[in-house]
């Protein structure tokens, strides 16, 4: 058995480095994002693929308290047969099992819990190729993206959450001496202790598109702050989180703790156990990523819990002017195409003045810009192999339905087209659709069209664009915003508009940084300042509501 204290000692350098990186906000990553043999070794890739393949068509090896039968709910967007089954959760049994672990988990203390969390991450990283295949075949991400976003980047986000939670829970000393001088006598002396107490049972509700990246921050922040966690995957993407929970339980057991500190809640579609769990009196923390409708429901109904949601929004690009037109087009085309727009950060609304934008190649009207953007998309996605690696696969019928609806509307600038994947002939892959709209068509563009659907919206002026940007994000939310301008005045106005709207802003992206990607330890994801999310990954607010510090004190006997 390796004690939590030993694990903290083992990983203390990593944890200290993560805390320092979170404070510095420069580039730092603990987990390499390249699936190269030179990084992970000659055998890592084939061993990971074999491990993934060995899971298919079988019951996943994991214990679930009070399980009643099994469920098998996943279908690969790439068309391969998965056939993995999981113990079916009983919500009340899960809550009771988690609640029973609280005293022992609390007694471990912040450092020990952080040590355990870091060990879990180390073991997840050791299975990164297996995890990448699991993410690919449940989410539809292409393999390299699944390796990066579902593997290394998700692990960095987890470590970032651990760092914030450890820093917050150790800011107040666990023990302090207090002495108040007294005139003509011994001082009043007391010893005071502060104990970090978790809020209660935590629930993480996963999504199908980013099952690890979006779930890990809440999972690890809750663990380090002293809360047992029930992990409820989306029925379409169970395997990545089942692997995660399996590793959590192994590490906990080896550290002499009850593995029910982390449990898996798999269900049939329509069972609705997320709502049952989220409103249980003993569930005091809820982390959710997914649709605005259910996120809004959780915020309104899980009143006994602190609720952290990341939902949907109207990610916006304000086009004013540029001195690198080709770079703008390349960058924007990639942002619209990456993972078929199935990212909560993908731009949807592109605002352009009616009289066009100034570029290094002359003024371009909205019609000309639309044609140029369509050409950039065709150039990026012209080679089927590269297109398949960029677009990934359509994750579900809802995305495909929205794409079909948009493609049948008037004003199509770039029509979607099917792409064949020679490795996975059963994959459903489509290029993006871009439509022309007018600013008056607000019923269309104030609806969130999750997937590869974007609108080029003609406005009266850049000032009008900024006003639409501010008003729509305030009302409907956004996770990202981008402005292109060579004017210092316009850039300053855009910054003020973003502050008023409550959204993070990127400016003049024309190179290898894209608006829909964020870097752990430097970029914040979500703000909590608009309807798209109630918190940010990661800041102090994201962890501070997950615990209390309770004090005890007693007199120190006077010296004789």
Legacy VTK file of the C-alpha trace (Angstrom):
# vtk DataFile Version 3.0
C-alpha trace
ASCII
DATASET POLYDATA
POINTS 560 float
0.000 0.000 0.000
1.216 3.487 -0.889
-0.137 6.078 1.512
-1.644 9.382 0.351
1.261 11.160 2.071
3.739 9.090 0.061
1.900 9.918 -3.163
1.992 13.606 -2.313
5.730 13.375 -1.718
6.159 11.530 -5.018
4.253 14.142 -7.013
5.033 17.262 -5.007
7.429 18.692 -7.586
4.790 18.307 -10.309
2.110 19.887 -8.113
4.343 22.807 -7.128
5.219 23.362 -10.772
1.548 23.334 -11.731
0.688 25.915 -9.066
3.526 28.129 -10.303
2.425 27.731 -13.928
-1.149 28.688 -13.082
0.155 31.869 -11.485
2.586 32.726 -14.304
0.072 32.098 -17.163
2.894 31.314 -19.642
2.977 28.187 -21.789
3.473 25.003 -19.789
2.271 21.475 -20.308
2.926 18.436 -18.142
1.712 15.937 -20.731
3.153 15.798 -24.272
0.519 16.297 -26.970
2.369 14.480 -29.761
1.589 10.781 -30.296
5.147 10.314 -31.500
7.242 7.219 -30.820
10.073 9.521 -29.792
7.877 10.897 -26.992
5.902 7.914 -25.715
8.078 5.045 -26.872
8.072 2.494 -29.668
5.404 0.218 -28.189
2.960 2.747 -26.711
0.778 3.208 -29.800
0.262 -0.476 -30.716
-0.157 -1.434 -27.051
-2.808 1.253 -26.596
-4.697 0.114 -29.681
-4.593 -3.486 -28.495
-5.881 -2.444 -25.072
-8.768 -0.555 -26.684
-9.634 -3.433 -29.001
-9.606 -5.851 -26.056
-12.447 -3.887 -24.437
-14.805 -4.189 -27.397
-17.737 -6.567 -27.300
-17.353 -7.263 -23.578
-18.540 -6.056 -20.191
-16.253 -3.339 -18.905
-14.426 -4.506 -15.758
-15.616 -2.143 -13.052
-17.592 -2.466 -9.817
-20.601 -0.198 -9.339
-22.450 -0.107 -5.993
-26.017 -1.411 -6.269
-25.777 -2.119 -10.001
-28.895 -3.610 -11.593
-28.045 -5.354 -14.857
-25.954 -3.861 -17.662
-26.285 -1.265 -20.425
-24.575 -0.969 -23.821
-25.391 2.386 -25.381
-22.455 3.559 -27.514
-22.224 3.697 -31.299
-19.000 4.744 -32.954
-19.403 7.725 -35.304
-16.779 5.931 -37.402
-19.034 2.931 -37.906
-17.122 0.225 -36.037
-18.934 -2.050 -33.606
-18.167 -1.182 -29.978
-20.460 -3.443 -27.974
-19.057 -2.468 -24.576
-21.485 -2.962 -21.691
-21.387 -1.390 -18.239
-23.098 -2.037 -14.906
-26.362 -0.087 -14.826
-26.416 2.426 -12.013
-28.936 2.700 -9.202
-28.877 6.426 -8.332
-29.854 6.016 -4.675
-27.260 3.288 -4.121
-24.555 5.438 -5.694
-25.350 8.420 -3.468
-25.413 6.254 -0.345
-22.092 4.634 -1.239
-20.462 7.995 -1.967
-21.842 9.546 1.212
-20.336 6.735 3.299
-16.810 7.546 2.086
-16.846 11.198 3.165
-15.288 10.940 6.672
-12.279 8.892 5.546
-11.789 10.993 2.414
-11.937 14.183 4.493
-9.318 12.793 6.876
-6.812 12.345 4.051
-6.336 16.132 3.892
-5.649 18.398 0.894
-2.065 17.312 0.240
-2.897 13.613 0.390
-5.896 14.082 -1.879
-3.764 16.041 -4.344
-1.168 13.273 -4.271
-3.828 10.693 -5.090
-5.221 12.880 -7.872
-1.765 13.336 -9.385
-1.172 9.583 -9.298
-4.498 9.051 -11.078
-3.417 11.486 -13.784
-0.059 9.756 -14.162
-1.829 6.450 -14.784
-4.345 8.007 -17.166
-1.429 9.400 -19.147
0.180 5.951 -19.229
-2.968 4.759 -21.041
-3.206 7.783 -23.354
-3.268 5.819 -26.619
-6.021 3.561 -25.341
-7.895 6.657 -24.177
-7.435 8.365 -27.556
-9.088 5.449 -29.352
-11.906 5.472 -26.793
-12.472 9.206 -27.302
-12.254 8.905 -31.098
-14.842 6.155 -31.354
-17.339 7.714 -28.972
-17.017 11.421 -29.821
-16.111 11.312 -33.515
-12.906 13.279 -33.045
-10.153 12.299 -35.470
-7.416 10.288 -33.770
-4.800 13.038 -33.406
-7.370 15.445 -31.983
-8.663 12.709 -29.659
-5.097 12.118 -28.486
-4.558 15.824 -27.847
-7.938 17.168 -26.673
-9.155 13.918 -25.122
-5.745 12.937 -23.812
-2.907 15.380 -23.119
-4.943 18.603 -23.051
-7.635 17.062 -20.857
-4.923 15.882 -18.474
-3.417 19.370 -18.381
-6.840 20.826 -17.567
-7.200 18.232 -14.811
-3.807 19.138 -13.356
-4.709 22.829 -13.532
-7.858 22.137 -11.487
-5.811 20.111 -8.987
-3.359 22.998 -8.654
-6.093 25.567 -8.016
-7.839 23.277 -5.543
-4.627 22.481 -3.662
-3.631 26.150 -3.470
-7.090 27.174 -2.252
-7.355 24.459 0.399
-3.876 25.063 1.824
-4.017 28.858 1.881
-5.146 28.790 5.503
-2.792 26.873 7.820
-4.098 23.623 9.232
-2.785 24.591 12.666
-1.989 27.966 14.224
-0.955 29.307 17.619
-2.698 32.400 18.964
-1.448 34.467 21.857
-2.947 37.698 23.140
-0.887 39.629 25.713
-2.582 40.394 29.039
-1.640 43.218 31.388
-0.197 41.781 34.573
-0.576 38.112 33.675
0.086 35.333 31.277
-1.133 35.843 27.738
-4.293 34.225 26.537
-3.015 31.330 24.463
-4.934 29.091 22.148
-4.273 26.484 19.503
-6.518 26.667 16.459
-7.024 24.146 13.703
-8.638 24.556 10.303
-10.061 21.521 8.527
-11.070 21.537 4.879
-14.518 19.987 4.610
-16.002 19.130 1.253
-19.471 20.376 0.457
-20.795 16.831 -0.053
-21.333 14.326 -2.823
-20.327 15.738 -6.221
-21.866 14.826 -9.568
-20.103 15.204 -12.917
-22.406 14.984 -15.961
-20.349 14.318 -19.076
-21.003 15.241 -22.698
-20.584 13.208 -25.860
-18.220 15.523 -27.760
-15.491 16.095 -25.152
-16.057 13.416 -22.509
-12.702 13.877 -20.751
-11.730 17.493 -21.452
-14.989 18.867 -20.101
-15.366 16.393 -17.214
-11.873 16.332 -15.731
-11.773 19.843 -14.207
-14.895 19.268 -12.093
-13.921 15.696 -11.218
-10.459 16.583 -9.931
-11.415 19.906 -8.332
-14.102 18.124 -6.307
-11.788 15.284 -5.300
-9.001 17.510 -4.033
-11.445 19.693 -2.079
-12.730 16.633 -0.221
-15.811 15.464 -2.110
-16.620 11.968 -3.385
-17.642 12.069 -7.048
-20.288 10.257 -9.062
-19.352 10.361 -12.766
-22.415 10.226 -15.064
-21.233 9.890 -18.682
-23.347 10.703 -21.693
-24.798 7.384 -22.934
-23.004 7.926 -26.229
-19.564 8.400 -24.666
-19.193 6.152 -21.633
-15.897 4.377 -22.338
-13.463 7.294 -21.816
-14.979 8.080 -18.412
-15.313 4.407 -17.493
-11.550 4.040 -18.027
-11.028 7.168 -15.924
-13.209 5.916 -13.062
-11.553 2.504 -13.225
-8.136 4.127 -12.720
-9.458 6.343 -9.916
-10.790 3.317 -8.052
-7.548 1.379 -8.486
-5.450 4.216 -7.043
-7.849 4.789 -4.146
-7.859 1.103 -3.197
-4.068 0.890 -3.376
-3.874 3.917 -1.050
-6.018 2.116 1.533
-9.193 4.063 0.793
-12.621 2.908 -0.276
-12.872 2.997 -4.088
-16.432 4.339 -3.867
-14.933 7.799 -3.495
-15.363 7.715 -7.302
-18.197 5.792 -8.951
-19.638 5.380 -12.444
-23.293 6.060 -13.272
-24.091 4.473 -16.628
-27.674 4.505 -17.885
-29.925 3.772 -20.823
-30.895 6.830 -22.879
-34.029 8.284 -21.362
-33.497 6.896 -17.865
-32.982 10.455 -16.624
-30.678 9.587 -13.741
-28.787 12.862 -14.180
-31.864 14.757 -12.997
-32.472 12.245 -10.191
-28.911 12.518 -8.950
-28.639 16.281 -9.415
-31.644 16.964 -7.204
-30.821 14.440 -4.471
-30.437 16.225 -1.106
-26.967 14.725 -0.526
-25.610 15.847 -3.897
-24.113 19.253 -3.186
-21.990 19.907 -6.307
-23.013 19.480 -9.951
-20.693 19.910 -12.941
-22.442 19.810 -16.305
-21.488 20.261 -19.944
-24.157 20.047 -22.608
-27.336 21.595 -23.906
-28.613 24.960 -22.731
-32.046 23.501 -21.989
-30.817 20.927 -19.467
-28.164 23.290 -18.111
-30.850 25.896 -17.433
-32.999 23.204 -15.798
-30.141 22.206 -13.487
-29.489 25.806 -12.488
-33.182 26.246 -11.657
-33.860 22.904 -9.952
-30.665 21.631 -8.275
-31.143 24.251 -5.574
-29.393 22.266 -2.844
-26.157 22.190 -4.884
-23.550 24.522 -6.288
-24.033 24.118 -10.041
-21.253 24.662 -12.562
-22.538 24.589 -16.135
-20.989 24.982 -19.544
-23.712 25.235 -22.144
-23.969 26.752 -25.597
-23.799 30.195 -27.082
-23.369 32.448 -30.083
-19.620 32.602 -30.659
-19.009 35.688 -32.761
-16.415 37.098 -35.172
-16.395 40.846 -35.852
-14.789 41.604 -39.234
-13.560 45.181 -39.717
-10.204 45.145 -41.519
-6.995 43.146 -41.819
-3.441 43.423 -43.088
-3.195 39.643 -43.569
-6.260 38.652 -45.553
-5.010 35.252 -46.615
-3.974 34.451 -43.037
-7.404 35.513 -41.797
-9.135 33.231 -44.313
-6.894 30.254 -43.562
-7.316 30.668 -39.823
-11.079 31.151 -39.970
-11.596 28.246 -42.385
-9.753 25.929 -40.020
-11.726 27.215 -37.010
-15.021 26.513 -38.808
-13.874 23.054 -39.927
-12.112 21.631 -36.873
-14.078 18.628 -35.580
-16.968 19.639 -37.854
-17.760 22.634 -35.667
-18.817 20.303 -32.833
-17.009 22.448 -30.296
-18.624 24.838 -27.854
-16.008 27.387 -28.983
-16.555 27.231 -32.773
-17.544 30.569 -34.364
-21.154 30.752 -35.533
-21.903 34.402 -36.321
-19.527 36.296 -38.617
-20.423 40.002 -38.689
-19.300 42.090 -41.684
-20.231 45.684 -42.625
-22.395 46.172 -45.688
-19.680 48.199 -47.416
-17.077 45.473 -46.834
-13.713 45.338 -45.104
-10.321 46.780 -45.951
-7.600 44.218 -46.604
-4.042 44.246 -47.859
-5.553 43.080 -51.160
-8.092 45.899 -51.358
-11.640 46.253 -50.081
-13.712 43.089 -50.091
-17.498 43.263 -50.121
-19.571 40.767 -48.109
-20.253 38.849 -51.329
-16.550 38.711 -52.163
-15.595 37.770 -48.616
-18.129 34.943 -48.672
-16.690 33.632 -51.933
-13.141 33.915 -50.592
-14.043 32.073 -47.380
-15.727 29.317 -49.393
-12.582 29.000 -51.515
-10.440 28.801 -48.365
-12.666 26.017 -47.019
-12.412 24.118 -50.297
-8.637 24.488 -50.330
-8.314 23.277 -46.734
-10.667 20.348 -47.236
-9.919 19.510 -50.866
-7.807 16.470 -50.048
-10.086 13.767 -48.551
-7.433 12.385 -46.205
-6.623 15.794 -44.764
-10.318 16.657 -44.638
-11.112 13.522 -42.635
-8.313 14.300 -40.182
-9.578 17.856 -39.714
-13.340 17.314 -39.685
-13.591 14.095 -37.704
-17.038 12.482 -37.867
-20.543 13.803 -37.201
-21.297 12.658 -33.646
-25.078 12.253 -33.809
-28.221 12.765 -35.864
-29.005 16.080 -34.183
-25.899 17.680 -35.688
-26.662 16.172 -39.080
-30.261 17.412 -38.930
-29.151 20.994 -38.219
-26.626 20.823 -41.049
-29.287 19.556 -43.446
-31.748 22.246 -42.355
-29.197 25.004 -42.859
-28.090 23.653 -46.233
-31.702 23.785 -47.445
-32.073 27.466 -46.534
-31.561 30.384 -48.934
-28.277 32.280 -49.061
-25.834 29.346 -49.029
-22.267 30.601 -49.533
-20.569 27.250 -48.989
-22.607 24.086 -49.334
-21.768 21.010 -47.246
-20.364 17.981 -49.028
-19.711 14.405 -47.932
-16.137 13.278 -47.346
-15.014 9.659 -47.595
-12.654 8.222 -44.991
-10.723 5.326 -46.511
-9.858 3.947 -43.055
-13.448 4.109 -41.771
-15.910 3.829 -44.675
-18.858 3.900 -42.245
-18.032 7.371 -40.939
-20.455 10.242 -41.578
-18.313 13.258 -42.506
-19.479 16.570 -43.947
-17.792 19.854 -44.800
-19.239 23.039 -43.213
-22.142 25.087 -44.500
-21.901 28.898 -44.499
-24.970 31.053 -45.172
-25.454 34.755 -45.903
-27.884 36.600 -43.632
-28.802 40.189 -42.926
-28.666 41.728 -39.468
-32.469 41.781 -39.538
-32.548 37.953 -39.673
-32.015 37.689 -35.938
-34.451 34.793 -35.496
-32.014 32.616 -37.410
-28.655 33.683 -36.000
-29.746 34.061 -32.355
-30.507 30.347 -32.345
-27.543 28.145 -31.494
-26.696 25.775 -34.401
-24.231 23.372 -32.791
-22.170 21.775 -35.548
-20.627 22.877 -38.865
-23.072 25.747 -39.468
-22.027 29.407 -39.627
-23.621 32.653 -40.786
-22.015 35.577 -42.611
-24.199 38.432 -41.359
-24.283 41.811 -43.129
-24.484 44.810 -40.784
-24.699 48.560 -41.313
-21.211 49.241 -39.944
-18.549 47.935 -37.590
-20.257 49.858 -34.784
-23.474 48.028 -35.647
-21.561 44.730 -35.617
-20.197 45.471 -32.160
-23.666 46.355 -30.913
-25.130 43.099 -32.250
-22.196 41.209 -30.735
-22.742 42.719 -27.293
-26.521 42.315 -27.289
-26.624 38.744 -28.563
-23.901 37.482 -26.236
-25.499 39.162 -23.242
-28.813 37.533 -24.074
-27.702 34.125 -25.308
-24.113 33.685 -24.144
-20.843 32.834 -25.879
-17.608 31.117 -24.974
-15.412 32.834 -27.578
-15.232 36.032 -29.581
-12.826 37.230 -32.262
-12.217 40.614 -33.858
-10.209 41.428 -36.971
-9.166 45.068 -37.303
-6.123 47.184 -38.071
-7.668 50.133 -36.227
-6.528 50.689 -32.631
-9.803 52.492 -31.988
-11.913 49.563 -33.227
-9.838 47.115 -31.216
-10.386 49.177 -28.098
-14.128 49.334 -28.793
-14.158 45.553 -29.285
-12.387 45.030 -25.968
-14.953 47.187 -24.199
-17.783 45.369 -25.966
-16.361 42.010 -24.870
-16.122 43.223 -21.275
-19.718 44.418 -21.406
-20.841 41.127 -22.940
-18.786 39.068 -20.486
-16.812 36.991 -22.990
-13.140 36.301 -23.680
-11.802 38.073 -26.792
-9.157 37.110 -29.344
-7.731 39.653 -31.783
-6.398 39.284 -35.333
-5.740 35.552 -35.318
-4.008 34.721 -38.597
-1.406 32.113 -37.606
-1.292 28.888 -35.622
-3.543 29.965 -32.729
-7.272 29.468 -33.294
-10.231 31.003 -31.506
-11.748 27.633 -30.636
-8.658 26.321 -28.852
-7.485 27.246 -25.345
-4.350 26.319 -23.439
-4.455 25.101 -19.852
-2.524 27.166 -17.297
-2.843 30.260 -19.520
-6.215 30.614 -21.253
-9.492 30.757 -19.373
-12.413 28.771 -20.790
-15.825 30.265 -20.091
-16.339 33.284 -17.884
-19.445 32.898 -15.736
-20.263 36.439 -16.903
-22.722 35.480 -19.653
-25.387 32.756 -20.017
-23.077 30.221 -21.714
-21.345 29.186 -18.488
-21.543 29.745 -14.748
-17.794 29.497 -14.121
-14.399 29.571 -15.786
-11.848 26.820 -16.313
-9.963 27.410 -14.224
-10.008 30.149 -11.608
-10.483 30.414 -7.856
-14.268 30.675 -8.172
-14.353 27.265 -9.851
-12.908 25.606 -6.740
-13.880 27.840 -3.806
-17.523 26.767 -3.689
-16.609 23.099 -3.342
-15.386 23.240 0.269
-15.562 24.971 3.631
-12.845 25.483 6.194
-14.093 24.659 9.692
-12.200 25.742 12.755
-11.723 24.308 16.201
-9.823 25.988 19.051
-8.756 25.238 22.592
-6.797 26.948 25.331
-3.160 26.201 25.860
-2.591 25.619 29.598
-0.643 28.409 31.276
2.987 27.534 32.046
3.685 26.791 35.747
LINES 1 561
560 0 1 2 3 4 5 6 7 8 9 10 11 12 13 14 15 16 17 18 19 20 21 22 23 24 25 26 27 28 29 30 31 32 33 34 35 36 37 38 39 40 41 42 43 44 45 46 47 48 49 50 51 52 53 54 55 56 57 58 59 60 61 62 63 64 65 66 67 68 69 70 71 72 73 74 75 76 77 78 79 80 81 82 83 84 85 86 87 88 89 90 91 92 93 94 95 96 97 98 99 100 101 102 103 104 105 106 107 108 109 110 111 112 113 114 115 116 117 118 119 120 121 122 123 124 125 126 127 128 129 130 131 132 133 134 135 136 137 138 139 140 141 142 143 144 145 146 147 148 149 150 151 152 153 154 155 156 157 158 159 160 161 162 163 164 165 166 167 168 169 170 171 172 173 174 175 176 177 178 179 180 181 182 183 184 185 186 187 188 189 190 191 192 193 194 195 196 197 198 199 200 201 202 203 204 205 206 207 208 209 210 211 212 213 214 215 216 217 218 219 220 221 222 223 224 225 226 227 228 229 230 231 232 233 234 235 236 237 238 239 240 241 242 243 244 245 246 247 248 249 250 251 252 253 254 255 256 257 258 259 260 261 262 263 264 265 266 267 268 269 270 271 272 273 274 275 276 277 278 279 280 281 282 283 284 285 286 287 288 289 290 291 292 293 294 295 296 297 298 299 300 301 302 303 304 305 306 307 308 309 310 311 312 313 314 315 316 317 318 319 320 321 322 323 324 325 326 327 328 329 330 331 332 333 334 335 336 337 338 339 340 341 342 343 344 345 346 347 348 349 350 351 352 353 354 355 356 357 358 359 360 361 362 363 364 365 366 367 368 369 370 371 372 373 374 375 376 377 378 379 380 381 382 383 384 385 386 387 388 389 390 391 392 393 394 395 396 397 398 399 400 401 402 403 404 405 406 407 408 409 410 411 412 413 414 415 416 417 418 419 420 421 422 423 424 425 426 427 428 429 430 431 432 433 434 435 436 437 438 439 440 441 442 443 444 445 446 447 448 449 450 451 452 453 454 455 456 457 458 459 460 461 462 463 464 465 466 467 468 469 470 471 472 473 474 475 476 477 478 479 480 481 482 483 484 485 486 487 488 489 490 491 492 493 494 495 496 497 498 499 500 501 502 503 504 505 506 507 508 509 510 511 512 513 514 515 516 517 518 519 520 521 522 523 524 525 526 527 528 529 530 531 532 533 534 535 536 537 538 539 540 541 542 543 544 545 546 547 548 549 550 551 552 553 554 555 556 557 558 559
